[in-house]
Amino acid sequence: MNQNKPSAVLHKKTAVLLECAVMVALSVALSFVKILQMPFGGSVTLLSMLPVCLVSIRHGLKWGFGASFVFSILSLLLDLGSILAWGLTPVILVGCFILDYITAYTALGIAGIWRSRGFGGIMAGTALAVFLRFLSHFISGIVLWTNLEQFELFGRSWVNRPVLYSLIYNGMYMLPELLFTMIAAPFVYQRVEKFLRSRNVSAGSINI
């Protein structure tokens, strides 16, 4: 019996856990760099989704969803003061927590679903992750936000046109986020993989 095997497995898990912590911290830090800030939540950031997507691509869905869930909780806690200041009802507040944070950000963990298919699979998985985040915000806009009669966009009320309102509002920041993420993803993924390989971190790999 190889007694070194349990130790090697523990060391590998510890290394992956440490990498996940670093990537989540990086996503949180990048989320503070806002190119565009929407009035009722949502912003175009400096590639804040890429680090947690990278976790899923390097280590699989289990680690990806775990890191993304932690990212969702931290993002919620950081924005909690602003959310509470909006004067939402308890039901809408809970719905906001679930759809606009926990579900939306945790969905980023799916980025590695096609990681075994090489570059095309990595890019498709990343696009799917960002789209699912948009979809969660889109559903939230239809179900929650258009119930607020005081909410206006472009100087007019959208209470009676919830689908169009949610599509425009969430598309205004999620479409640029998607474009920036997809443009930067190949460069970022290659650089990160090269760096980790140079440090002999072999817990995962990116086939680009």
C-alpha positions in Angstrom: 0.0 0.0 0.0 1.3 3.4 -1.0 1.1 5.6 2.1 2.1 8.6 0.1 -1.0 8.5 -2.0 -3.4 10.0 0.6 -0.9 12.7 1.3 -0.5 13.5 -2.5 -4.3 13.7 -2.9 -4.6 16.0 0.1 -1.8 18.2 -1.2 -3.5 18.4 -4.6 -6.9 19.3 -3.0 -5.2 22.0 -0.9 -3.5 23.4 -4.0 -6.8 23.6 -5.9 -8.6 25.1 -2.9 -5.9 27.8 -2.6 -6.1 28.5 -6.3 -9.9 28.8 -6.0 -9.6 31.3 -3.1 -7.1 33.4 -5.2 -9.4 33.4 -8.2 -12.5 34.3 -6.2 -10.6 37.1 -4.5 -9.4 38.3 -8.0 -13.0 38.3 -9.3 -14.2 40.3 -6.3 -11.3 42.8 -6.8 -12.0 43.2 -10.5 -15.7 43.7 -9.8 -14.8 47.0 -8.1 -13.4 48.3 -11.4 -16.6 49.5 -13.1 -16.7 50.8 -16.6 -20.4 51.4 -16.4 -22.7 51.4 -13.3 -26.4 50.8 -13.8 -28.8 52.7 -11.4 -30.6 49.6 -10.0 -27.8 47.1 -10.0 -25.6 45.6 -12.7 -22.4 47.0 -14.1 -19.8 46.5 -16.8 -16.6 45.5 -14.9 -13.0 44.8 -15.8 -13.4 41.1 -16.6 -14.6 40.1 -13.1 -16.2 36.9 -14.3 -13.1 35.4 -16.0 -11.2 34.2 -12.8 -14.1 32.1 -11.5 -14.8 30.8 -15.0 -11.2 29.7 -15.1 -11.6 27.6 -12.0 -14.3 25.6 -13.8 -12.2 25.2 -16.9 -9.1 24.0 -15.0 -10.7 21.8 -12.4 -14.2 20.9 -13.5 -17.8 21.8 -12.6 -17.7 20.9 -9.0 -14.9 23.3 -8.2 -16.3 25.9 -10.6 -19.7 26.0 -9.1 -18.2 26.1 -5.6 -16.0 29.0 -6.4 -18.8 30.8 -8.2 -21.2 30.3 -5.3 -18.7 31.9 -2.9 -18.3 34.7 -5.4 -22.1 35.2 -5.4 -22.2 35.4 -1.6 -19.4 37.9 -1.4 -20.9 40.0 -4.2 -24.2 40.0 -2.3 -22.6 41.0 1.0 -20.6 43.8 -0.7 -23.8 45.2 -2.4 -26.1 44.6 0.6 -26.1 48.2 1.8 -27.1 49.6 -1.6 -29.8 46.9 -2.0 -31.4 47.6 1.4 -31.4 51.3 0.6 -33.8 50.7 -2.4 -36.7 50.1 0.0 -37.7 46.7 -1.5 -40.5 44.6 0.0 -39.3 41.4 1.8 -40.5 39.2 -1.0 -38.7 41.2 -3.7 -35.6 41.5 -1.6 -35.4 37.7 -1.2 -36.1 37.3 -4.9 -33.3 39.8 -5.7 -30.9 37.8 -3.5 -31.7 34.6 -5.2 -32.0 35.6 -8.9 -29.6 38.6 -9.1 -26.9 37.2 -7.0 -26.9 33.5 -5.9 -28.3 32.0 -9.1 -26.8 34.6 -11.5 -23.2 34.4 -10.2 -23.2 30.7 -9.4 -24.2 30.0 -13.0 -20.6 31.1 -14.0 -19.4 27.7 -12.7 -20.7 26.0 -15.8 -17.9 27.5 -17.9 -15.9 24.3 -17.9 -18.7 22.0 -19.1 -17.0 21.5 -22.5 -13.4 21.9 -21.4 -12.3 18.6 -22.8 -13.1 19.8 -26.3 -10.2 22.2 -26.5 -10.4 25.9 -27.4 -13.8 25.8 -29.0 -15.3 24.1 -26.0 -13.7 26.5 -23.6 -15.0 29.5 -25.4 -18.5 28.0 -25.8 -18.6 27.1 -22.1 -17.5 30.7 -21.2 -20.2 32.2 -23.4 -22.8 29.8 -21.9 -21.8 30.9 -18.4 -22.2 34.6 -19.2 -25.5 33.9 -21.0 -26.9 32.0 -18.0 -26.0 34.9 -15.7 -27.8 37.3 -18.1 -30.8 34.9 -18.2 -31.1 35.0 -14.4 -31.0 38.8 -14.4 -33.5 38.8 -17.3 -36.0 36.7 -15.4 -35.5 38.8 -12.3 -36.3 41.9 -14.3 -39.6 40.4 -15.5 -40.7 38.8 -12.2 -39.4 41.4 -9.7 -38.3 44.8 -10.9 -41.2 45.8 -13.1 -43.5 45.4 -10.1 -42.0 48.6 -8.9 -44.1 51.4 -10.3 -41.6 54.1 -9.5 -38.9 52.4 -11.7 -38.2 54.2 -14.9 -35.8 53.7 -17.8 -35.0 56.4 -20.4 -37.5 58.7 -18.6 -40.5 56.5 -19.0 -42.3 53.8 -17.0 -41.8 50.1 -18.2 -44.3 48.5 -15.8 -46.6 47.3 -18.6 -43.7 46.0 -20.8 -41.7 43.8 -18.5 -40.0 41.6 -21.1 -38.8 44.5 -23.2 -37.7 46.5 -20.1 -35.7 43.6 -18.7 -34.1 42.8 -22.1 -33.0 46.4 -22.6 -31.9 47.1 -19.0 -29.9 43.9 -18.5 -28.6 43.8 -22.0 -27.1 47.3 -21.5 -24.5 45.9 -19.2 -24.4 42.1 -19.9 -23.8 42.4 -23.6 -20.7 44.5 -23.1 -19.6 42.1 -20.4 -20.1 39.2 -22.8 -18.1 40.9 -25.6 -15.3 42.0 -23.3 -15.1 38.6 -21.7 -15.0 36.7 -25.0 -12.4 39.0 -26.4 -10.1 38.7 -23.4 -10.7 35.1 -22.6 -8.2 33.4 -25.0 -5.4 35.7 -23.9 -6.1 35.5 -20.2 -6.6 31.7 -20.2 -3.3 31.2 -22.1 -1.3 33.5 -19.8 -2.7 32.0 -16.6 -2.1 28.4 -17.8 1.5 29.3 -18.8 2.1 31.0 -15.4 0.7 28.0 -13.4 2.6 25.5 -15.5 5.8 27.5 -14.9 5.1 27.1 -11.1 4.5 23.3 -11.6 0.8 23.6 -10.7 -0.6 20.6 -12.5 -4.0 20.2 -10.9 -5.7 21.2 -14.1 -5.0 22.2 -17.7 -6.3 24.3 -20.5 -6.0 22.8 -24.0 -5.7 25.9 -26.2 
